[in-house]
Amino acid sequence: MKKLLRLAAIGCILGGIAASWLAPKAIAWYFTPPIEMALNCKAPIEWALHKLQLAQLFGTLAGGFLSAVIGMILFKQKEENLPQAE
């Protein structure tokens, strides 16, 4: 159980790092802020930062979930390969 939790924590960290690196590029490429920027740029910046926070949250959760699933599959295979004591 400890190994699985450690693996999930590592996946959360790696997912958060990946999202922090990729999300700004995706936001700049894919999205257009719904508010036009005139003299005040506060609203578009708030919008973009909100999208960044959502992407980081999703990346962290997805990384933890995927690493936990992979860990469960790997640990289950190891348990199946162990010899049975009679």
Secondary structure as the mmCIF struct_conf table of DSSP 4:
data_model
#
loop_
_struct_conf.conf_type_id
_struct_conf.id
_struct_conf.beg_label_comp_id
_struct_conf.beg_label_asym_id
_struct_conf.beg_label_seq_id
_struct_conf.end_label_comp_id
_struct_conf.end_label_asym_id
_struct_conf.end_label_seq_id
HELX_RH_AL_P HELX_RH_AL_P1 LYS A 2 TYR A 30
BEND BEND1 PRO A 34 ILE A 35
BEND BEND2 ALA A 38 LEU A 39
HELX_RH_AL_P HELX_RH_AL_P2 LYS A 42 ASN A 81
BEND BEND3 LEU A 82 LEU A 82
HELX_LH_PP_P HELX_LH_PP_P1 PRO A 83 ALA A 85
#
